[in-house]
Amino acid sequence: MTIDKVQLQTPLLQELVSLLLSSVPDTSPLQNQDEFSVWKTYVELAAQTGQDARKLISLLSPMGYVLYATGAYLDEHAAGLALSRILERYAKGLLDVTVSQPVLIPAGHIVQTLPDGQGNVLKYIVSQDTPLAVPGGKLPVVAEEAGSKYNITVANRVKTLVTVVSGVTSINNSADWLTQLGVDRETDESLRTRCLLRWPALSNGSIKDKYILTALSVPGITKVLVRDQHPNGQGSVDMYVAPPTGMPTDEQRQEVRDALEYVRALTTNLRVLAPAPVSRDETVTIYRNPADSRTADDFEAIVLGVMNSLGPGQTYYPSAVADAIYGTPKDPSIYGVVLPSLAPVTCTETQMIVPGTITVVLA
């Protein structure tokens, strides 16, 4: 069923005016159809009201179906299935700080990352008063805003204490500095997928759907693949999970395991695994209108978006990068997109594409 099947067709205003006028009996004393008569004005107002009502119903009718509902309406459908939207969550972590003398870093002080290619920085707030003795220690911080963009997994990125504290000689993050990953608010499409999985997960023969639904309900997990045909011996099931970008942390995999304990069959040997990363370097040459103000970083974000959309076992098609840069409909400021190779990169069920070195050349 397509959305046009659940939407009312809205006639033109003049069609509704003509319909109302045609229903007036010939014997009625109200026959003055002059364009500026009081009678014609009232008829047009009635037609406008009817048209507005049809438009409203046309907008609301799709909200009655899980396939088309959005926002708060989809939340209500989910509530009826005992599901709820995954809410955003703040990233938290511990920074390494070295000091030349005992210091107290007060709560509320701000640290930030090095600027990216566009000068943007991510800021974190010291979450509690932290006394540090020589040579230093750990500084607890929380992201300024909720979301996954604060999940920095590269060392030596958070290096600046915005508010100067005398005695602090350096501040830095390790690769595993995060104690809690930031999570984005769940999208309508993700919640819709979980709603649609709810019914098959209740049947007797689809434990696989229940596993997928359970894993996707864990904050931060958006990619799931289940191998349920005894991949590790009789009675075994392997599940591969991943967040929107990169590989899952040990904490995320443990959170999935804990959630699955309530739904797995007692005799099932269920493993929650990270897919093996298949790093893909990409060089993209873009021929464009010189008036286009977008930078290489802007186009790199498009390339990363294509790669990060892939889950375990999915094939990477370089042509998808070109399609995304061209846009739909085609962006007239983009004259051409050239990639070294258009050969697809296939992954087994246990593998997943991850971005390597992305080089964008603007010509």
N, C-alpha and C positions, 0 to 999 in steps of 0.2 A: 504494500500500500504506500502510495506516494503522498506527499503533503497536500497536493492539490485536491486529493480525494476527501480531505477533512476540512477544507476551507470553502466558505460560501463565496460564490461569484458575486461581485458587486456591480450592479448595472450602472450605467451612466446616469447622471442627475436628470438629464432631459428625458431619458427613457422612463424613469420613475414618474416624472411630471405627466408625461403622455399617458402612462398607465392609470394614474389617478383621475385624470380628466376623462378618459374613456369610460370610467366606471360611473360617472355622473349620469343619471337617467335623463332622457330627453325632456321629461316633464318637469325637471327641477327648475325653479326660478333663477338658480345660480348658473348662468351660462356665459357670463361675460369673461371671455378668455383673452381680453386685451392684455398686452405684456405688462402694463403698469397698473392694472386694476387691483383693488383690494383682494378680490376673490383669487386671482391668479397668484398674488403674493403669498396668501395663506397656503395655497396648493404647493407652491415651491418650497415653503418652509416645512410642510409635512413631508415632502419628498426628500428634502435634505436630512431631516431627522431619521427617516427610514434608511437612507444611504449610510448615515453615520452609524446607525445601529448594526447594519450589515457589516460594515468595516470592523466594528468592535468585535462582533461575533467571529468574523474571519480571522482576526488576530488571536482571539482566545481559544477557538476550537482546537487548534493543534496542541494547546497546552494540556489537553485531556489525554494525550497519548505519550507514553514514555519515549517513543521514537522521535518525537518532535518537541517535547517540552523543554524549556530552558529555565535557568535561574531558580527563583523561589518555587515555581511550579514543578520543576524537576525534583527539587528538595522534598516536596510533598509526596510525589510518587515514591521516592526513595524511602521516606518515613513509613509509608504503607507496606514496604517490604522489609522493615526493620533495618534499614540502612541509613547512613547519614554521610554527608559530604565531608571529606577529609579537609580539615582547616589548616591554614598556614601555621608554620612553626618557626621560631627564631633559632638560628645557629648559635651555638655556644662553644667556647674553647678555652684553652690555657696557653698563653704566650710565654715564651722564655725571655726573662728580663735579667740583665746584668747591671749591677750597681757598684759604685766606688765608695759608697758610705751607706749606712742604714737610712732607708727612706720609707715614707708612707705614701702610697698612691691612692688617692681618694676615689670612692665610687663616683661615677659620672664623667671621669676623664675619658678622652677619646683617643683611640689609636686608629690608624688607617693604613691601607695598602699603598704600594707604589702606584703612581698613575699609569693607566694603560695608554695605548696609542692615541687615544682621543682626550687624554687628560682626566679621565674619570677615576675616582677612587671609591673604595668600599670602606665604610667606617664601622667601628665596633666600640662599645661602651664598657668601661670597667664596671663590673657588676657588684663589687663590694670593696670596702676599704681594705687595702692589702699592704701590710708591713713587710718589707724585704730587708734582709740582712746581707752583708757582703758574703759571697760574690753575687748573689741574686736568687731568683726563684721563679715560680709560676704566677702569672697574672690572669685571673678569670675575667673573661669578656663575653658580651652578648652582642649579636648583630644589631645595627641601628634599626633595621627593618626585617620583617619576616621574609622567608623565601630561600630558594635553593641557590640563588646567585652568590650567596655568602659562604657557600661550602667550598672554600679554597683548599685544594689538596696538594698544592705545590709549595714546597718549602721556600722560605726567605721572601715572602710576599708582603706580610704585615710587618712593617718596619718603622713606622713613624708614630711617635707619641705627640699628638697635636698640642696638648697643653704641656709645656716644658716642666719637668720635675727635676730639681737640682739633685745630682747624684746618680741619675739614670744614664748609663753609658751606651746601652744598646737594648733593642727590643726586636723580637723575631718570632716567627712561627715555624714549627717543624711540619713535616708532611702529614703526621697523624695528630695534629694539635686539637682537632675538633672533638668535643665530648658529646655534642648533640648536633645532628645535621639539621640544617634549615629545610623546611618543606613549603612548597607552593600550595596555594589553595587549589583544591581539586577542580579540574575543568568539567564542564557539562558533559563532554564526550567521555571522559573517564568514568564519571558517575553513571552515565547512561549505560556504559558497558557493564558495570557491576550490577545495575538493575536488571539488565537482560540476562545476565548469568544467574540471577537469583532463582529463577524457576527451574532450569535444567539441573541446578545444583541440589534441588530438593528431591529429584527422582532417584530411583534405586540404582540405575546403571551409569550414572555420570559423576563419579567421585572426582574425576579430573576437573570438571567444571567447578566443583566445590573447592578444590585446591587453588585453582586460579583466582576465584572470587576472594578467598581468604587472604591470599598473598597480596592481591591488589588493594585490599583494605588496610594494609600496613602503610602508615605514612612514609612517603618517599619512594615507594616501590611502584613503578609504572610499567615495567616490562617483565613478563613471566612466560616461561615455556616449560611444559611438563612432559617428561618422558615416562610413560606409564606401562610400557611393554617390557617390564622386567629387565631394565638396562644393567642392573648390578646383581643379577641372580633372581631366582624365583621370589616373588612377593616384594620386589624392590620398585621404588619410584624415585626418579631424580627430578628435582625442580631447579631451574635456572632463573635467577631474578636479577634485576638491575634497576637503578634509579634513572631519572631522565638523562643524566650525563655520567659517563664513566662507569666504574665498577662499584658494586655494593660493598659497604664496610662489613667487618665482622659483626658489628652491633646490629646492622640492618638484617643480616642473614639470621642472626639469633632471634631477632624479633619476629621474623617470619616463621622460624621453627616453633617458637612458643605459641604463635597463633594457630599453627597447623596441628599442634598436639590435641586440640579440642575437636578436630574434625577427621583426623586420619583414621583409617582402619587399624585396629589393634595389631593385626598381623603384618602390617606394611612397614617395610624398612624404607623410610622416607628421608632423603638427603636434600638439603637446600644448599645449592652451589652457586658460585659466581661463574659466568661463562668465561672461557679463555679469550682474552682480548686479541683481536686481529687488527693491528695498527695499520692505518692507511694514510700515507702522505698524499697530498694533492696540490698540484700547481694549476692555478686557473688564470688564464689571460683574458681580460675583458676589454673589448673595444667599445667605446661609449662616446656620447656627446660630451665635448669638453665642458659644457655648462653644467653637467651633472655634478652636484656638490658632494656626493657620497664618497667616503674614503675607503681605503683597502680594508680597514677594520669592519666597516659596514658590510662589505661583501663577504669577508671571512665569517661573519656571524651567520650569513645565509648558508654558506658551505657547512659550517658546524651544525646548523639546524637540521640539514638533510641527513648528515651522518648520525647525529644523536637521536634521530627519530627511529633508527633501526634497533630492533631487539634481537635476542638470541636466535640464531638460525636464519636470519633474514639476509637477502642478497643486496649488496651495494651496487647500484647502477650509477656510474658517473654522469650519465645523461640527465639524471634527476637533478644534479647540481646546476647544469645548464638551464633546465626548465625552471628551476626556482629563481635563478638570476634574471632570466627573461621575464618571468612573471606571467600571470593570467588575469586580464588580457596582456598581450605582449607589451613590455615597456618600450616605447619608441626611442628612448635615450640609450638603449643598449643595442649596439650594432652587431656584436658578435661575441661568442664565448667559446674559447678554445681550451681543451684539456688534453694532456699527453696521450691518454688512452680512454676509450669508451668501453673497454672490456669489463664485464661485470665481475665483481669479487664475491664468490659464494662462500658461505659459512656452513659448517655442520651445525647440528642442533646444540652442540656444546660450545660453540664459538659466537662471538659478537664483534661487529665492526666498532672500533673506537678511533676517533680522529688522531692522526699523527701530526706531522708538521704541515701546516696549511700556508701556502704562499699565493698571494694574490698580486697579479701584475696588471696595472691599469694602463691601457694603451690609448 
